[in-house]
Amino acid sequence: MFITNHYDQNTNQSSAIGRMELAQSYFPFLLPRSAWQKFKRLLRENPDLSGFAKQRRRTFLPSEVDTIYHHLGRP
């Protein structure tokens, strides 16, 4: 499931996004699974984001996406 419109210009807040889609936005030249593995490694390396690497949901909530963008920057 792909969720578009990652950033709502009117509210200044991100929308929910699938983990593979978010990973591929950071690593666009990798296959989805490889991008997710590399992205998960990035999350684990950052103490503030390490909990996101362990979650079992397949999507990140808007507040989680904002936190990731805050720490890693926008892709």
C-alpha angles and dihedrals in degrees: 000000000000120000114199132199097056092184125039108212092201099055101029090230132114123239128231113284135187116255094236091049092050091047091051091051087061094040106028096166095057129083113260096257093045091047090051092050092050092044091049089054089053090052093049092051092057112071092208092054102035093100090062091061090059100048118112098211117104094220135057118227118236092256090051092049090051090051092050091048090049093055102034101026126236115304 
